[in-house]
Amino acid sequence: MKSTSNNDNNDSAYPNPAIALATSRIQTAVSKVQADPTRPVYHFLAPARRMNDVNGFIFYKGYYHLFYQLNPHTHWHWGHARSRDLVHWEHLPIALCPAEEQGEENCASGCIVINDLGQPLIFYTSMKIREDARYFAEQWAAIGDSELITWKRHPANPILTEDMHGDLKIYDWRDPFIFREGPHFYLVLGGNLNDRKGGEAVTPLYRAENAELSQWKFLGILFKNPDKNIPNHECPNFFSLGDKWILVVSPHDVQVKHYIGTFDKQTFTFEPESQGYLNWGSYYGTNCMLDNKGRRIMWGCVHGFKENRGWASCLTPPRVLTMRPDGHLGQEPVPELQMLRDEHHAVSDITVSDSSHVVKDIRGDTLELLAKFRLGDAKIFGLRVRRSDDGRNGVRITYDGRQIDVAGVTAPFRLTDSEKLLELHIFLDKSLIEVYANGRVCLTKVVYPKEEDLGLELFAMGGSMTISSLDIWKMKSIW
């Protein structure tokens, strides 16, 4: 971990001993994780140990700054990294650790913002334990230095408390996300009204009452989810795309959902018009930003990797979100990822009829593939990555006219009348596969094939299909 500076985030004497201990715990695991052949190399990961939700994400003084949940030993901290190009990353000192002398157990998720005084502020959920052993939450802030390296707790903490809701009880009240609309800063949080019984997951809304962002007013419930299968909202993101507003929530053990609709700025309520899953498979704890190019960029965290390997979880590559002409949400990997492309292979116009076709001279476990299929009469078709030399093993990515299947993770998908080709954009990085289908469906899957299984195969069953073009790149590391 780069030691650009140290941190005084619990206002103790410099250097912060809690930060020093957490850093040493991470450094002891670095050599072990670097030797792990299953560890992704072009997805962002913490130096070692367990990472979780994306926290703050901001473009500031020529750098993209990424903050994330990091557990060096037993409690959640805030890790920090920066990049000039959204691709190559530099680890920075831990930004926040729990202020144990104030009873803080965990620095839970949140966001980062620059207030109207020019101060960088981290907003996060401070978790403490009550006498009945249940967590209770307050929303705290920390003030950063001019390089976002050193952070000190805000003197006005706690910034938001449950008292501001009056008689309304919001359970699991956490994960602040701040956005600006017109002259005002607003803040949303996650939670629910019935202790996770379903049908009352909520996103409450607040407005800043001063330029410093240290005083806030509760405006009411922005959105209450009527779905009884959703017990809670975590990590809410609320933002505009074109003339629509998007609410993204991680619904506590359910796949991340997005809602498209309208924001009534008189009643401070959100009315969804459509909804869907942002990602199928392992993907959680999102955060997003409007970058210096005017793009809405989103990150998510992938879980499900094997335990006891010195590391856990990684982030997806950043995605650009758009409103499609059909009114649905579009997602594409940022084009900056193309700078990781190395050796290139291309094939085209290959027809496979009730058989398979091994793509020769293509082997690897860190690949980007762009495959364009013309549908024939095959009942099911696709490709296998990480294919064994004898053809017995491999990771299948298939389409049957109704759904995409990535090694058992499925998503409903049908081509529209305007779509002539099935376009699969595939990222294979050691034990992780991500698939984008025509820019509107995303799937992720953690897999563990044998280390020597590196081949690639096309196949069709019950008829024929033609692959119009297949471009394959070997990918370089982001480190």
N, C-alpha and C positions, 0 to 999 in steps of 0.2 A: 504494500500500500504506500503510495507516495506521501511523504511527510512535508508537504508544502508549508504547513503551519500547524499549530495545535489549537485546542479548543477550550474555551472557558465557559461552557454552556450551563454549568450549574453554579456559576459565580463563585467557585472556590479558587484557591490560589493557583496560578499558572505554574506548571501545566496541570491539566485536569487529570487526576489519578484514575478516575473511572474510564475516561477515554483511553488512557495509556493501557489499562488492563484489557479493555475490549480489543484494542489494536493488537496487543501481544497474543491474545487468544486466536485471533484471525491469522496472524503471521505464522503461528505454529502449524496451522493446517494447510498453508499455501503449497508447500512442496508436495504434500500428499495429493491434493486435488489436481495439480498440474500434471501429475503422472497418470491420471484417470483417463483411459482411452474412450470412455463414453461421455465425457464432459464436452458440451458444445463449444465451438471455437469462434463462431461468428454471431452468436447471440450474447447479449449483455448478461454477465453474471457478477455477483459479488466476488471479491478476492478469494473468499472461502466462507464456510459456515452457511447458515440458512438465510435466504432472503425471502421477501414476501411482497406485499402491495407496492405499486409505484406511488410515491408520495408527491413531492413537488416536481414540477417540470417547467422550465422557464428558459427563454433566450435572454442573455444578459451580458453586455459588454463583449460581444463577439463569440460567446460560448453558449452552447446548450448545456444547462445544468440539470442533472437528474438526481433526485433524492428517492430513497427507497427504504422499506422496512428491512432491518438487518438484525439478526440475533447472534451475537458473538458467543454467548454462553447460555444465559437463562432469561434475559429480558430483551424486549424490542427496543432497538436504537434506530437512528436514521443514518443510513449510509449515503455517500455522496460521490458523484463522478461528473466529469465534464467532457465536452467534445466540441470541436469546431465544425464538424461536418456531419454529425448524427450517426457516424459509422465507427470511427476510431475513438476510443475512450481512455481517459486518464482517471485512475482512482484518486480520490482526495480524502483528507482526514474525516473521520466520523463527525457528523454535524451535531447530533443530539444523542445524549444518553439520559436515562432516567435520573431525575433529581431526587435521589433516595432520602436526602436529609429533609425533604418536603413531603415524604410519604409516597412519592411517585413510583409506581411499579413498572409501567411501560409507557414509552412514547409511541402511541398508536398513529394511525395514518392521518394524512392531512394534505396541505398544499403550500405553495410559496407564491408571494405576490409582492409587488413594489407599491407602496402606498403613495398618497399625493404629496408627502414630504420627501419622497425619494428614498425612503428606508426599505431595505429588503426585509420581509417578514415571513417567517414560517408560522403557519397556523396548524396545530395538531391537537389530537385528543389525548389529554393527560389522564391516565388510568390509575386509580387508587383502589384499595380494598377497604370495604366497610367492616364494621364489627361482626356482621353476619356472614363474612367471608365472600360477599358478592362484590364485583367491581362496580365502582361508580365513576362517572366521567365528568370532566370539565374541559372546556376548550381553551387552550393556552396558546401563547405566541412567543417567538424568540426573534431577536433583532440581529441581523447579520452585518458583517463588515463590508467594505467596498468590493471585496472579491468573493463574497459569500462563503468564506472559509471558517471564520470564527463566529459563533452564535452565543448570545446571552439571553437569558430569560427576560421577557418583557416585565417592567415594573408594575404594570396594571393587571397582571395575571391574578385570578382567572379572568379571561376576556369574556367568555360566555358561561353561564351556569344554568342549571335546570330551573332555578327560581324565576327566570324570565318567562317561563311558560305558565305561570300561575297554577291553576288546578290541573292542568293537562300533564299527564305523565307520559314521557317518551322513553321507552326501553331501548337499550343498545344504542344510545345517542352518541354518535361518533363520526369521524372521517370528514372534516370540513373541506369544502371546495368553494373557492371564491371566483366570481366572474364579474365583469363590469358591463353595465348596460346604461348608455347615456352618461349622465353625470354621477351615477351611483355605483358603489360596490355592493354586491349581494353575496350571500353565503348560503349554501345548502349543506345539510347534514343527513345522515342516515338514521334509521331507527324503526320502531314499530310501536303500536298503541296497546297491544294485548299480550305482551311477553312471549312473542313468537308463536302464537296459536294460528296464524295465517289469516289473510284477508284484511289486515290493517297495517301492513308495512307502509311506512311513510317517508316523505322527504320534506322536512320543515324548511322554511325560508326566512332569512334575516337580511336587514339592510344596515350598512354602516352609517353612523350618525356623526362621524367626525373624520377629518382628513388623515388622522393617524391610524385609523381603523382599530382603535381601542375601545370604542363604544358601539354597540349594536342594538337593533330593535327587532323583536320577533314579529314577523308579519303574518304568520299562520302556516298551515300545511299546504305546501305547493301541490303535492300529489299524494293521495292515499290509494294504495294498490288493492283492488277488490279481489285479486286472485288468491284463493285460499291455499294454493300450493306454494306461495311465496311468503315465508315467515318474517322476513326482515329485509331492509335495504342497507347495504354497505357500499362504501366508496362511491357515492353519487357524483356524477358529472353532468352539469347542465349548461348548454351552450346553444348558440344559434348557428344554423347552416342555411344560407340564403334567406328565404322568408319563413323558414320553419325553425322550431326549437326541438332539441334532442335531449332526452333524459336517459342516461346510462346508469344502471345500477347492478351491483354484484349482490344477488339475492340470497346469500347465506346458504351454501350447499346446493344451489341451483345455478345453472349456467347463466352467464352475464346477459342481461336483456337490455334492449334499447326501445325507446318510445319516441315517436315522431308526432309533433302536434303544435299547439299554439300556446303562447304565454300571455295571459291577461294581466297587464301591468296596473290595472285598476283594482282587481280583486286579488292579485298576486297568486293566481292559480294556473296550473298547467293542465290542458285538456288534450290527451293523446288521441290521435286519429288512426295510428297504426302501430304495430309492435313487432318485435322479432328478436331472435337471438343474435348477439353480436359475434359470437364464436361458438362452434361446436367442439366439445372436448375440453381438455384442461386449459382454462383461461380465466383469470380472476383479478380483482383489485386494480381496476383501470385508473388511469389519469391521463389528462390531455392538456394541450395548450394551443393557442393561436401563435404561430411562429412569425419571424420577421418577414417571411414571404407571403403571409396571409393564409397559410395552410392550417387546417385543424388536424393536429397530429396526436395520435393516441398510442399509449403503451398498455400492455397487460402482462400479467405474471403467469408462467406455466409451472404447474406442480406435477407430482406423480413420478418423479425420479426415484431411484432406489435409495434407501436410507443408509446411514452409517458409511458414507463415502467422503465425509469432510465438507460436503457442499449439498445444497438442496435448492431447487428452483432456478429459473432464469426468466428473462423477459423476452417477449416476442420482439422482432424488429419493429421500429416505429411504423405506424400505418397512417396514410392520409385518408381522412374521411371526407366524403362528398355526398351531395344530394343528387341522385340519378334522375334522368328525365322521366323515369317511370314512377317517381315519388318514393323510391326505396333508398336505403342507405348504401353507399358504395364504399369499398375498402380496398386500398392498394398499398403494397409496401412502398416506402419512400424511394424515389429513383436514385437517391444517393448510394443505396446498397450496390448499385452496379459497379462502383469503384472496387468492390471486392472480387469481381469476376477475374478469373485467371484463364487457364487453358479452355478453349472453346471447341465444341464438336456440334455438328448439325447434320440431321438427316431429314428427308422429306418424302412425301408420297409413297408411304409404305402401307400396303393393304395386308391385313391379317384376317384370315378366314378360318374360324373354328380351330385355331392353333396359337402358337406363340412364336415370337421373333426376338432372339437375343441381340441386343445392340452391341456390336463388337467394339473393342478398344475403349469402352467406357466403363470405368471402375472407380468407385469412390464412396466415401461416407460424409463428404462435405461438398454437396452439389446444389446448384440451382438449375431447375428444369422448367422450360416453357413449352408445353405440349398443346397442340391444336388438333382436335379430332373432328373428322367428318363422320357423322353418324350413318351407319349402314343398317343392316338388319340383325346385327349381333344382339343377343339378349343381355349380355353383360360384357364389358370390355374395360381395358385400362392398362396399367403397367405395374411391374414389380420392381422396387428398388431393394438394395441390399440382398440381391439374389445370390444364393450359393452356387458354386460352380456345377454341382450336379443337378441343379434345378429343383431340389426338394424343398428348399426354404426361400423365403423372401417376404417382403412387406408389401401387401397389395393395396393399390389405390384403384377403385373401380367405380363404374357408372352403369346403371341399368335402366336409364330413362326416367327414373323416379327419384333416385337418391345417389349422393356421393358417399362412398365408404372408404375411410382411411384406417386400415388395420382395425376395424371394428367400431370406430367412431363414425356415425352416420349423420347426414343432414339431408332433409328433403330438397330436391333441386330438379327443376324442369327448364329446358330451354324455352325462351319466349319466341314469338313469331319473328322477331327481328334478329334473333341470334342464330346464325348459320353454323357456328362451330362451338364445340365445347372447348374452352380454354382453361387449362389447369396450370397454375403457376405454383411450383413446388419448391420448397426449401428443405433440404435434408442436411441436418447438422448432427452427426454422431448419433445420439439417442433421441433426437427430436425431429418430427416431420410436421411441416405446416403446408397447407394446401389452400390456395385461393381459386375459386371457381367463378370464372367470368366476372371477377371483381365485385361479386355481391354475396358470396358465401365463403366463410373461412372455417377451417377445421385444424385442430392440433392434436397430436398423438405422441406420447413417449413410447419408444420401442427399444428392445434390447436384442437385436440379432447377433449372431456370432461375429466376432471381430473380423474374421477373414471373409465374410460374405459381403461382396462389394459390387456385384454385377447388376445389370439392368435389362429388363425384358418387357416387351409389349405383348398383349394377348387379347384374344376375342373368343367368346364362347357362344355357341348357338347361332352362328352367322358371321358376318364380316364387318370390319370397320377399317377406315383409312386414317392414318395419322398424316395430316396435311404438312405439319412441320414439327420438328422437335429440336430445340436448342438446349444445350447442356453446357454449363460452366462449372469448373472446379472453383471452389471459393477459398479465399484467403482469410486468415484470422483477423479479427478486429483489434487484436492486441499487438 
